[in-house]
């Protein structure tokens, strides 16, 4: 599965997982990607798009 938004290029970040005893280990924050049909030029393709791009209206959906 792709881990990158094809519209804005967002990728995951690295952070810390901190337990109650304050032990620290690395973890990943993944992007909330959805696979959807998007109109690219005159073609309709299925691409991975982050939910922020969907909510912002950066994605043009094909008319069905």
CHARMM-style PDB file with segment names, atoms N, HN, CA, C and O in Angstrom:
ATOM      1  N   UNK     1       0.828  -1.181   0.000  1.00  0.00      PROA
ATOM      2  CA  UNK     1       0.000   0.000   0.000  1.00  0.00      PROA
ATOM      3  C   UNK     1       0.870   1.241   0.000  1.00  0.00      PROA
ATOM      4  O   UNK     1       1.895   1.288   0.679  1.00  0.00      PROA
ATOM      5  N   UNK     2       0.469   2.232  -0.750  1.00  0.00      PROA
ATOM      6  HN  UNK     2      -0.364   2.194  -1.302  1.00  0.00      PROA
ATOM      7  CA  UNK     2       1.205   3.485  -0.796  1.00  0.00      PROA
ATOM      8  C   UNK     2       1.057   4.196   0.541  1.00  0.00      PROA
ATOM      9  O   UNK     2      -0.008   4.148   1.157  1.00  0.00      PROA
ATOM     10  N   UNK     3       2.116   4.853   0.992  1.00  0.00      PROA
ATOM     11  HN  UNK     3       2.981   4.892   0.492  1.00  0.00      PROA
ATOM     12  CA  UNK     3       2.057   5.574   2.256  1.00  0.00      PROA
ATOM     13  C   UNK     3       2.263   7.049   2.026  1.00  0.00      PROA
ATOM     14  O   UNK     3       2.812   7.749   2.876  1.00  0.00      PROA
ATOM     15  N   UNK     4       1.817   7.528   0.860  1.00  0.00      PROA
ATOM     16  HN  UNK     4       1.371   6.959   0.169  1.00  0.00      PROA
ATOM     17  CA  UNK     4       2.019   8.921   0.492  1.00  0.00      PROA
ATOM     18  C   UNK     4       0.775   9.416  -0.238  1.00  0.00      PROA
ATOM     19  O   UNK     4       0.211   8.712  -1.076  1.00  0.00      PROA
ATOM     20  N   UNK     5       0.356  10.637   0.092  1.00  0.00      PROA
ATOM     21  HN  UNK     5       0.815  11.209   0.772  1.00  0.00      PROA
ATOM     22  CA  UNK     5      -0.778  11.237  -0.601  1.00  0.00      PROA
ATOM     23  C   UNK     5      -0.317  11.688  -1.977  1.00  0.00      PROA
ATOM     24  O   UNK     5       0.713  12.351  -2.103  1.00  0.00      PROA
ATOM     25  N   UNK     6      -1.077  11.332  -3.015  1.00  0.00      PROA
ATOM     26  HN  UNK     6      -1.914  10.794  -2.913  1.00  0.00      PROA
ATOM     27  CA  UNK     6      -0.674  11.685  -4.375  1.00  0.00      PROA
ATOM     28  C   UNK     6      -1.016  13.123  -4.735  1.00  0.00      PROA
ATOM     29  O   UNK     6      -0.559  13.618  -5.765  1.00  0.00      PROA
ATOM     30  N   UNK     7      -1.812  13.809  -3.908  1.00  0.00      PROA
ATOM     31  HN  UNK     7      -2.183  13.407  -3.072  1.00  0.00      PROA
ATOM     32  CA  UNK     7      -2.168  15.198  -4.168  1.00  0.00      PROA
ATOM     33  C   UNK     7      -1.157  16.143  -3.518  1.00  0.00      PROA
ATOM     34  O   UNK     7      -0.547  16.968  -4.199  1.00  0.00      PROA
ATOM     35  N   UNK     8      -0.981  16.021  -2.197  1.00  0.00      PROA
ATOM     36  HN  UNK     8      -1.477  15.351  -1.645  1.00  0.00      PROA
ATOM     37  CA  UNK     8      -0.115  16.966  -1.481  1.00  0.00      PROA
ATOM     38  C   UNK     8       1.243  16.381  -1.119  1.00  0.00      PROA
ATOM     39  O   UNK     8       2.151  17.128  -0.755  1.00  0.00      PROA
ATOM     40  N   UNK     9       1.406  15.058  -1.211  1.00  0.00      PROA
ATOM     41  HN  UNK     9       0.668  14.451  -1.507  1.00  0.00      PROA
ATOM     42  CA  UNK     9       2.696  14.445  -0.924  1.00  0.00      PROA
ATOM     43  C   UNK     9       2.966  14.198   0.551  1.00  0.00      PROA
ATOM     44  O   UNK     9       4.111  13.963   0.936  1.00  0.00      PROA
ATOM     45  N   UNK    10       1.930  14.246   1.382  1.00  0.00      PROA
ATOM     46  HN  UNK    10       1.000  14.437   1.069  1.00  0.00      PROA
ATOM     47  CA  UNK    10       2.127  14.008   2.812  1.00  0.00      PROA
ATOM     48  C   UNK    10       2.596  12.577   3.052  1.00  0.00      PROA
ATOM     49  O   UNK    10       2.106  11.636   2.428  1.00  0.00      PROA
ATOM     50  N   UNK    11       3.551  12.429   3.966  1.00  0.00      PROA
ATOM     51  HN  UNK    11       3.949  13.194   4.474  1.00  0.00      PROA
ATOM     52  CA  UNK    11       4.039  11.121   4.394  1.00  0.00      PROA
ATOM     53  C   UNK    11       3.960  11.065   5.915  1.00  0.00      PROA
ATOM     54  O   UNK    11       3.702  12.079   6.563  1.00  0.00      PROA
ATOM     55  N   UNK    12       4.179   9.892   6.479  1.00  0.00      PROA
ATOM     56  HN  UNK    12       4.388   9.068   5.952  1.00  0.00      PROA
ATOM     57  CA  UNK    12       4.114   9.739   7.921  1.00  0.00      PROA
ATOM     58  C   UNK    12       5.263  10.430   8.632  1.00  0.00      PROA
ATOM     59  O   UNK    12       6.265  10.802   8.021  1.00  0.00      PROA
ATOM     60  N   UNK    13       5.093  10.595   9.948  1.00  0.00      PROA
ATOM     61  HN  UNK    13       4.279  10.294  10.444  1.00  0.00      PROA
ATOM     62  CA  UNK    13       6.122  11.209  10.776  1.00  0.00      PROA
ATOM     63  C   UNK    13       6.582  10.208  11.819  1.00  0.00      PROA
ATOM     64  O   UNK    13       5.916   9.204  12.070  1.00  0.00      PROA
ATOM     65  N   UNK    14       7.733  10.491  12.425  1.00  0.00      PROA
ATOM     66  HN  UNK    14       8.275  11.307  12.221  1.00  0.00      PROA
ATOM     67  CA  UNK    14       8.267   9.654  13.488  1.00  0.00      PROA
ATOM     68  C   UNK    14       8.116  10.406  14.796  1.00  0.00      PROA
ATOM     69  O   UNK    14       8.426  11.595  14.881  1.00  0.00      PROA
ATOM     70  N   UNK    15       7.635   9.701  15.822  1.00  0.00      PROA
ATOM     71  HN  UNK    15       7.384   8.735  15.753  1.00  0.00      PROA
ATOM     72  CA  UNK    15       7.467  10.304  17.136  1.00  0.00      PROA
ATOM     73  C   UNK    15       7.880   9.324  18.207  1.00  0.00      PROA
ATOM     74  O   UNK    15       8.607   8.368  17.940  1.00  0.00      PROA
ATOM     75  N   UNK    16       7.415   9.563  19.418  1.00  0.00      PROA
ATOM     76  HN  UNK    16       6.824  10.340  19.635  1.00  0.00      PROA
ATOM     77  CA  UNK    16       7.785   8.724  20.549  1.00  0.00      PROA
ATOM     78  C   UNK    16       6.550   8.105  21.180  1.00  0.00      PROA
ATOM     79  O   UNK    16       5.499   8.739  21.279  1.00  0.00      PROA
ATOM     80  N   UNK    17       6.693   6.855  21.605  1.00  0.00      PROA
ATOM     81  HN  UNK    17       7.546   6.340  21.525  1.00  0.00      PROA
ATOM     82  CA  UNK    17       5.669   6.184  22.400  1.00  0.00      PROA
ATOM     83  C   UNK    17       6.178   6.231  23.835  1.00  0.00      PROA
ATOM     84  O   UNK    17       7.245   5.694  24.132  1.00  0.00      PROA
ATOM     85  N   UNK    18       5.422   6.873  24.731  1.00  0.00      PROA
ATOM     86  HN  UNK    18       4.555   7.309  24.490  1.00  0.00      PROA
ATOM     87  CA  UNK    18       5.880   7.067  26.105  1.00  0.00      PROA
ATOM     88  C   UNK    18       4.945   6.299  27.035  1.00  0.00      PROA
ATOM     89  O   UNK    18       3.738   6.540  27.049  1.00  0.00      PROA
ATOM     90  N   UNK    19       5.508   5.375  27.811  1.00  0.00      PROA
ATOM     91  HN  UNK    19       6.489   5.180  27.800  1.00  0.00      PROA
ATOM     92  CA  UNK    19       4.713   4.574  28.729  1.00  0.00      PROA
ATOM     93  C   UNK    19       4.489   5.339  30.036  1.00  0.00      PROA
ATOM     94  O   UNK    19       5.027   6.430  30.228  1.00  0.00      PROA
ATOM     95  N   UNK    20       3.693   4.755  30.925  1.00  0.00      PROA
ATOM     96  HN  UNK    20       3.257   3.869  30.769  1.00  0.00      PROA
ATOM     97  CA  UNK    20       3.407   5.395  32.213  1.00  0.00      PROA
ATOM     98  C   UNK    20       4.677   5.527  33.054  1.00  0.00      PROA
ATOM     99  O   UNK    20       4.808   6.467  33.838  1.00  0.00      PROA
ATOM    100  N   UNK    21       5.614   4.585  32.892  1.00  0.00      PROA
ATOM    101  HN  UNK    21       5.507   3.822  32.255  1.00  0.00      PROA
ATOM    102  CA  UNK    21       6.891   4.646  33.611  1.00  0.00      PROA
ATOM    103  C   UNK    21       7.896   5.538  32.894  1.00  0.00      PROA
ATOM    104  O   UNK    21       9.066   5.595  33.274  1.00  0.00      PROA
ATOM    105  N   UNK    22       7.438   6.234  31.857  1.00  0.00      PROA
ATOM    106  HN  UNK    22       6.488   6.187  31.548  1.00  0.00      PROA
ATOM    107  CA  UNK    22       8.226   7.172  31.052  1.00  0.00      PROA
ATOM    108  C   UNK    22       9.357   6.490  30.274  1.00  0.00      PROA
ATOM    109  O   UNK    22      10.402   7.092  30.027  1.00  0.00      PROA
ATOM    110  N   UNK    23       9.135   5.227  29.894  1.00  0.00      PROA
ATOM    111  HN  UNK    23       8.286   4.738  30.095  1.00  0.00      PROA
ATOM    112  CA  UNK    23      10.045   4.587  28.950  1.00  0.00      PROA
ATOM    113  C   UNK    23       9.683   5.089  27.560  1.00  0.00      PROA
ATOM    114  O   UNK    23       8.503   5.198  27.227  1.00  0.00      PROA
ATOM    115  N   UNK    24      10.688   5.395  26.746  1.00  0.00      PROA
ATOM    116  HN  UNK    24      11.647   5.307  27.016  1.00  0.00      PROA
ATOM    117  CA  UNK    24      10.456   6.004  25.444  1.00  0.00      PROA
ATOM    118  C   UNK    24      10.919   5.058  24.348  1.00  0.00      PROA
ATOM    119  O   UNK    24      12.029   4.530  24.404  1.00  0.00      PROA
ATOM    120  N   UNK    25      10.067   4.843  23.350  1.00  0.00      PROA
ATOM    121  HN  UNK    25       9.165   5.271  23.304  1.00  0.00      PROA
ATOM    122  CA  UNK    25      10.457   4.084  22.170  1.00  0.00      PROA
ATOM    123  C   UNK    25       9.869   4.775  20.950  1.00  0.00      PROA
ATOM    124  O   UNK    25       8.878   5.500  21.047  1.00  0.00      PROA
ATOM    125  N   UNK    26      10.484   4.544  19.815  1.00  0.00      PROA
ATOM    126  HN  UNK    26      11.288   3.955  19.736  1.00  0.00      PROA
ATOM    127  CA  UNK    26      10.066   5.207  18.582  1.00  0.00      PROA
ATOM    128  C   UNK    26       8.782   4.586  18.039  1.00  0.00      PROA
ATOM    129  O   UNK    26       8.536   3.392  18.210  1.00  0.00      PROA
ATOM    130  N   UNK    27       7.968   5.411  17.384  1.00  0.00      PROA
ATOM    131  HN  UNK    27       8.167   6.381  17.245  1.00  0.00      PROA
ATOM    132  CA  UNK    27       6.763   4.934  16.715  1.00  0.00      PROA
ATOM    133  C   UNK    27       6.532   5.792  15.487  1.00  0.00      PROA
ATOM    134  O   UNK    27       7.175   6.827  15.307  1.00  0.00      PROA
ATOM    135  N   UNK    28       5.599   5.349  14.633  1.00  0.00      PROA
ATOM    136  HN  UNK    28       5.077   4.508  14.779  1.00  0.00      PROA
ATOM    137  CA  UNK    28       5.292   6.092  13.416  1.00  0.00      PROA
ATOM    138  C   UNK    28       3.854   6.599  13.466  1.00  0.00      PROA
ATOM    139  O   UNK    28       2.951   5.893  13.914  1.00  0.00      PROA
ATOM    140  N   UNK    29       3.655   7.829  13.002  1.00  0.00      PROA
ATOM    141  HN  UNK    29       4.389   8.402  12.639  1.00  0.00      PROA
ATOM    142  CA  UNK    29       2.329   8.391  12.815  1.00  0.00      PROA
ATOM    143  C   UNK    29       2.037   8.308  11.322  1.00  0.00      PROA
ATOM    144  O   UNK    29       2.665   9.002  10.523  1.00  0.00      PROA
ATOM    145  N   UNK    30       1.086   7.461  10.948  1.00  0.00      PROA
ATOM    146  HN  UNK    30       0.576   6.897  11.597  1.00  0.00      PROA
ATOM    147  CA  UNK    30       0.774   7.277   9.536  1.00  0.00      PROA
ATOM    148  C   UNK    30      -0.282   8.283   9.080  1.00  0.00      PROA
ATOM    149  O   UNK    30      -1.073   8.778   9.883  1.00  0.00      PROA
ATOM    150  N   UNK    31      -0.279   8.572   7.793  1.00  0.00      PROA
ATOM    151  HN  UNK    31       0.364   8.170   7.141  1.00  0.00      PROA
ATOM    152  CA  UNK    31      -1.257   9.467   7.195  1.00  0.00      PROA
ATOM    153  C   UNK    31      -2.546   8.686   6.959  1.00  0.00      PROA
ATOM    154  O   UNK    31      -2.504   7.515   6.579  1.00  0.00      PROA
ATOM    155  N   UNK    32      -3.689   9.329   7.183  1.00  0.00      PROA
ATOM    156  HN  UNK    32      -3.723  10.280   7.491  1.00  0.00      PROA
ATOM    157  CA  UNK    32      -4.989   8.697   6.953  1.00  0.00      PROA
ATOM    158  C   UNK    32      -5.287   8.749   5.457  1.00  0.00      PROA
ATOM    159  O   UNK    32      -5.838   9.731   4.960  1.00  0.00      PROA
ATOM    160  N   UNK    33      -4.919   7.681   4.741  1.00  0.00      PROA
ATOM    161  HN  UNK    33      -4.472   6.883   5.144  1.00  0.00      PROA
ATOM    162  CA  UNK    33      -5.086   7.628   3.290  1.00  0.00      PROA
ATOM    163  C   UNK    33      -6.331   6.842   2.919  1.00  0.00      PROA
ATOM    164  O   UNK    33      -6.655   5.831   3.542  1.00  0.00      PROA
ATOM    165  N   UNK    34      -7.017   7.321   1.900  1.00  0.00      PROA
ATOM    166  HN  UNK    34      -6.753   8.143   1.394  1.00  0.00      PROA
ATOM    167  CA  UNK    34      -8.184   6.645   1.359  1.00  0.00      PROA
ATOM    168  C   UNK    34      -7.965   6.455  -0.137  1.00  0.00      PROA
ATOM    169  O   UNK    34      -7.490   7.358  -0.825  1.00  0.00      PROA
ATOM    170  N   UNK    35      -8.319   5.265  -0.634  1.00  0.00      PROA
ATOM    171  HN  UNK    35      -8.705   4.532  -0.075  1.00  0.00      PROA
ATOM    172  CA  UNK    35      -8.185   5.003  -2.069  1.00  0.00      PROA
ATOM    173  C   UNK    35      -9.491   5.397  -2.731  1.00  0.00      PROA
ATOM    174  O   UNK    35     -10.543   4.846  -2.408  1.00  0.00      PROA
ATOM    175  N   UNK    36      -9.434   6.342  -3.648  1.00  0.00      PROA
ATOM    176  HN  UNK    36      -8.579   6.790  -3.910  1.00  0.00      PROA
ATOM    177  CA  UNK    36     -10.664   6.818  -4.267  1.00  0.00      PROA
ATOM    178  C   UNK    36     -10.452   7.124  -5.734  1.00  0.00      PROA
ATOM    179  O   UNK    36      -9.326   7.314  -6.193  1.00  0.00      PROA
ATOM    180  N   UNK    37     -11.565   7.170  -6.465  1.00  0.00      PROA
ATOM    181  HN  UNK    37     -12.480   7.016  -6.091  1.00  0.00      PROA
ATOM    182  CA  UNK    37     -11.527   7.493  -7.890  1.00  0.00      PROA
ATOM    183  C   UNK    37     -11.416   9.000  -8.031  1.00  0.00      PROA
ATOM    184  O   UNK    37     -12.228   9.748  -7.487  1.00  0.00      PROA
ATOM    185  N   UNK    38     -10.385   9.444  -8.780  1.00  0.00      PROA
ATOM    186  HN  UNK    38      -9.726   8.837  -9.221  1.00  0.00      PROA
ATOM    187  CA  UNK    38     -10.100  10.864  -8.939  1.00  0.00      PROA
ATOM    188  C   UNK    38      -9.979  11.168 -10.420  1.00  0.00      PROA
ATOM    189  O   UNK    38      -9.425  10.376 -11.182  1.00  0.00      PROA
ATOM    190  N   UNK    39     -10.492  12.306 -10.819  1.00  0.00      PROA
ATOM    191  HN  UNK    39     -10.942  12.949 -10.199  1.00  0.00      PROA
ATOM    192  CA  UNK    39     -10.377  12.741 -12.205  1.00  0.00      PROA
ATOM    193  C   UNK    39      -9.034  13.444 -12.375  1.00  0.00      PROA
ATOM    194  O   UNK    39      -8.790  14.491 -11.776  1.00  0.00      PROA
ATOM    195  N   UNK    40      -8.161  12.854 -13.202  1.00  0.00      PROA
ATOM    196  HN  UNK    40      -8.359  12.003 -13.688  1.00  0.00      PROA
ATOM    197  CA  UNK    40      -6.841  13.415 -13.489  1.00  0.00      PROA
ATOM    198  C   UNK    40      -6.818  13.753 -14.973  1.00  0.00      PROA
ATOM    199  O   UNK    40      -6.685  12.866 -15.815  1.00  0.00      PROA
ATOM    200  N   UNK    41      -6.949  15.038 -15.290  1.00  0.00      PROA
ATOM    201  HN  UNK    41      -7.057  15.758 -14.605  1.00  0.00      PROA
ATOM    202  CA  UNK    41      -7.061  15.440 -16.686  1.00  0.00      PROA
ATOM    203  C   UNK    41      -8.385  14.949 -17.238  1.00  0.00      PROA
ATOM    204  O   UNK    41      -9.448  15.313 -16.733  1.00  0.00      PROA
ATOM    205  N   UNK    42      -8.324  14.117 -18.282  1.00  0.00      PROA
ATOM    206  HN  UNK    42      -7.461  13.821 -18.692  1.00  0.00      PROA
ATOM    207  CA  UNK    42      -9.548  13.520 -18.834  1.00  0.00      PROA
ATOM    208  C   UNK    42      -9.729  12.079 -18.390  1.00  0.00      PROA
ATOM    209  O   UNK    42     -10.739  11.453 -18.712  1.00  0.00      PROA
ATOM    210  N   UNK    43      -8.755  11.545 -17.651  1.00  0.00      PROA
ATOM    211  HN  UNK    43      -7.935  12.053 -17.390  1.00  0.00      PROA
ATOM    212  CA  UNK    43      -8.817  10.163 -17.202  1.00  0.00      PROA
ATOM    213  C   UNK    43      -9.347  10.083 -15.776  1.00  0.00      PROA
ATOM    214  O   UNK    43      -9.270  11.047 -15.014  1.00  0.00      PROA
ATOM    215  N   UNK    44      -9.883   8.920 -15.431  1.00  0.00      PROA
ATOM    216  HN  UNK    44      -9.945   8.137 -16.050  1.00  0.00      PROA
ATOM    217  CA  UNK    44     -10.306   8.628 -14.069  1.00  0.00      PROA
ATOM    218  C   UNK    44      -9.391   7.537 -13.539  1.00  0.00      PROA
ATOM    219  O   UNK    44      -9.301   6.455 -14.119  1.00  0.00      PROA
ATOM    220  N   UNK    45      -8.708   7.825 -12.425  1.00  0.00      PROA
ATOM    221  HN  UNK    45      -8.781   8.704 -11.953  1.00  0.00      PROA
ATOM    222  CA  UNK    45      -7.767   6.870 -11.834  1.00  0.00      PROA
ATOM    223  C   UNK    45      -8.115   6.643 -10.375  1.00  0.00      PROA
ATOM    224  O   UNK    45      -8.751   7.484  -9.739  1.00  0.00      PROA
ATOM    225  N   UNK    46      -7.693   5.495  -9.848  1.00  0.00      PROA
ATOM    226  HN  UNK    46      -7.177   4.812 -10.364  1.00  0.00      PROA
ATOM    227  CA  UNK    46      -7.804   5.242  -8.419  1.00  0.00      PROA
ATOM    228  C   UNK    46      -6.467   5.601  -7.786  1.00  0.00      PROA
ATOM    229  O   UNK    46      -5.435   5.025  -8.130  1.00  0.00      PROA
ATOM    230  N   UNK    47      -6.488   6.552  -6.862  1.00  0.00      PROA
ATOM    231  HN  UNK    47      -7.326   7.021  -6.582  1.00  0.00      PROA
ATOM    232  CA  UNK    47      -5.255   6.994  -6.215  1.00  0.00      PROA
ATOM    233  C   UNK    47      -5.479   7.062  -4.711  1.00  0.00      PROA
ATOM    234  O   UNK    47      -6.614   7.077  -4.236  1.00  0.00      PROA
ATOM    235  N   UNK    48      -4.367   7.102  -3.968  1.00  0.00      PROA
ATOM    236  HN  UNK    48      -3.444   7.089  -4.354  1.00  0.00      PROA
ATOM    237  CA  UNK    48      -4.416   7.271  -2.526  1.00  0.00      PROA
ATOM    238  C   UNK    48      -4.372   8.752  -2.201  1.00  0.00      PROA
ATOM    239  O   UNK    48      -3.457   9.462  -2.618  1.00  0.00      PROA
ATOM    240  N   UNK    49      -5.375   9.218  -1.448  1.00  0.00      PROA
ATOM    241  HN  UNK    49      -6.118   8.642  -1.110  1.00  0.00      PROA
ATOM    242  CA  UNK    49      -5.505  10.630  -1.111  1.00  0.00      PROA
ATOM    243  C   UNK    49      -5.705  10.738   0.395  1.00  0.00      PROA
ATOM    244  O   UNK    49      -6.451   9.952   0.980  1.00  0.00      PROA
ATOM    245  N   UNK    50      -5.038  11.713   1.032  1.00  0.00      PROA
ATOM    246  HN  UNK    50      -4.433  12.351   0.557  1.00  0.00      PROA
ATOM    247  CA  UNK    50      -5.226  11.903   2.466  1.00  0.00      PROA
ATOM    248  C   UNK    50      -6.558  12.597   2.725  1.00  0.00      PROA
ATOM    249  O   UNK    50      -7.087  13.290   1.857  1.00  0.00      PROA
ATOM    250  N   UNK    51      -7.091  12.403   3.922  1.00  0.00      PROA
ATOM    251  HN  UNK    51      -6.661  11.840   4.628  1.00  0.00      PROA
ATOM    252  CA  UNK    51      -8.404  12.944   4.249  1.00  0.00      PROA
ATOM    253  C   UNK    51      -8.390  14.465   4.322  1.00  0.00      PROA
ATOM    254  O   UNK    51      -9.432  15.090   4.122  1.00  0.00      PROA
ATOM    255  N   UNK    52      -7.253  15.075   4.599  1.00  0.00      PROA
ATOM    256  HN  UNK    52      -6.407  14.567   4.762  1.00  0.00      PROA
ATOM    257  CA  UNK    52      -7.191  16.541   4.621  1.00  0.00      PROA
ATOM    258  C   UNK    52      -7.409  17.112   3.227  1.00  0.00      PROA
ATOM    259  O   UNK    52      -8.061  18.145   3.082  1.00  0.00      PROA
ATOM    260  N   UNK    53      -6.877  16.460   2.205  1.00  0.00      PROA
ATOM    261  HN  UNK    53      -6.347  15.620   2.323  1.00  0.00      PROA
ATOM    262  CA  UNK    53      -7.093  16.915   0.825  1.00  0.00      PROA
ATOM    263  C   UNK    53      -8.544  16.722   0.409  1.00  0.00      PROA
ATOM    264  O   UNK    53      -9.095  17.548  -0.318  1.00  0.00      PROA
ATOM    265  N   UNK    54      -9.169  15.639   0.863  1.00  0.00      PROA
ATOM    266  HN  UNK    54      -8.722  14.968   1.454  1.00  0.00      PROA
ATOM    267  CA  UNK    54     -10.569  15.393   0.533  1.00  0.00      PROA
ATOM    268  C   UNK    54     -11.446  16.469   1.168  1.00  0.00      PROA
ATOM    269  O   UNK    54     -12.333  17.013   0.511  1.00  0.00      PROA
ATOM    270  N   UNK    55     -11.201  16.781   2.449  1.00  0.00      PROA
ATOM    271  HN  UNK    55     -10.480  16.339   2.983  1.00  0.00      PROA
ATOM    272  CA  UNK    55     -12.003  17.782   3.147  1.00  0.00      PROA
ATOM    273  C   UNK    55     -11.768  19.184   2.598  1.00  0.00      PROA
ATOM    274  O   UNK    55     -12.682  20.009   2.601  1.00  0.00      PROA
ATOM    275  N   UNK    56     -10.548  19.466   2.125  1.00  0.00      PROA
ATOM    276  HN  UNK    56      -9.805  18.796   2.123  1.00  0.00      PROA
ATOM    277  CA  UNK    56     -10.222  20.796   1.605  1.00  0.00      PROA
ATOM    278  C   UNK    56     -10.742  21.001   0.187  1.00  0.00      PROA
ATOM    279  O   UNK    56     -10.718  22.120  -0.325  1.00  0.00      PROA
ATOM    280  N   UNK    57     -11.215  19.923  -0.456  1.00  0.00      PROA
ATOM    281  HN  UNK    57     -11.235  19.014  -0.040  1.00  0.00      PROA
ATOM    282  CA  UNK    57     -11.759  20.047  -1.804  1.00  0.00      PROA
ATOM    283  C   UNK    57     -10.699  20.084  -2.884  1.00  0.00      PROA
ATOM    284  O   UNK    57     -10.951  20.598  -3.974  1.00  0.00      PROA
ATOM    285  N   UNK    58      -9.519  19.554  -2.610  1.00  0.00      PROA
ATOM    286  HN  UNK    58      -9.314  19.137  -1.725  1.00  0.00      PROA
ATOM    287  CA  UNK    58      -8.439  19.538  -3.595  1.00  0.00      PROA
ATOM    288  C   UNK    58      -8.593  18.409  -4.601  1.00  0.00      PROA
ATOM    289  O   UNK    58      -7.849  18.341  -5.579  1.00  0.00      PROA
ATOM    290  N   UNK    59      -9.567  17.513  -4.363  1.00  0.00      PROA
ATOM    291  HN  UNK    59     -10.171  17.568  -3.569  1.00  0.00      PROA
ATOM    292  CA  UNK    59      -9.771  16.341  -5.204  1.00  0.00      PROA
ATOM    293  C   UNK    59     -11.005  16.559  -6.066  1.00  0.00      PROA
ATOM    294  O   UNK    59     -12.066  16.924  -5.560  1.00  0.00      PROA
ATOM    295  N   UNK    60     -10.866  16.335  -7.367  1.00  0.00      PROA
ATOM    296  HN  UNK    60     -10.004  16.038  -7.778  1.00  0.00      PROA
ATOM    297  CA  UNK    60     -12.012  16.445  -8.274  1.00  0.00      PROA
ATOM    298  C   UNK    60     -12.546  15.047  -8.537  1.00  0.00      PROA
ATOM    299  O   UNK    60     -11.869  14.223  -9.152  1.00  0.00      PROA
ATOM    300  N   UNK    61     -13.753  14.783  -8.075  1.00  0.00      PROA
ATOM    301  HN  UNK    61     -14.303  15.453  -7.576  1.00  0.00      PROA
ATOM    302  CA  UNK    61     -14.363  13.469  -8.254  1.00  0.00      PROA
ATOM    303  C   UNK    61     -15.056  13.396  -9.605  1.00  0.00      PROA
ATOM    304  O   UNK    61     -15.606  14.392 -10.076  1.00  0.00      PROA
ATOM    305  N   UNK    62     -15.035  12.228 -10.230  1.00  0.00      PROA
ATOM    306  HN  UNK    62     -14.588  11.420  -9.848  1.00  0.00      PROA
ATOM    307  CA  UNK    62     -15.715  12.088 -11.526  1.00  0.00      PROA
ATOM    308  C   UNK    62     -17.228  12.074 -11.348  1.00  0.00      PROA
ATOM    309  O   UNK    62     -17.740  11.576 -10.345  1.00  0.00      PROA
ATOM    310  N   UNK    63     -17.927  12.617 -12.315  1.00  0.00      PROA
ATOM    311  HN  UNK    63     -17.511  13.022 -13.130  1.00  0.00      PROA
ATOM    312  CA  UNK    63     -19.391  12.563 -12.269  1.00  0.00      PROA
ATOM    313  C   UNK    63     -19.843  11.183 -12.726  1.00  0.00      PROA
ATOM    314  O   UNK    63     -19.402  10.685 -13.762  1.00  0.00      PROA
ATOM    315  N   UNK    64     -20.724  10.575 -11.948  1.00  0.00      PROA
ATOM    316  HN  UNK    64     -21.082  10.980 -11.107  1.00  0.00      PROA
ATOM    317  CA  UNK    64     -21.128   9.205 -12.270  1.00  0.00      PROA
ATOM    318  C   UNK    64     -22.398   9.113 -13.042  1.00  0.00      PROA
ATOM    319  OT1 UNK    64     -22.842   8.013 -13.372  1.00  0.00      PROA
TER     320      UNK     64
END
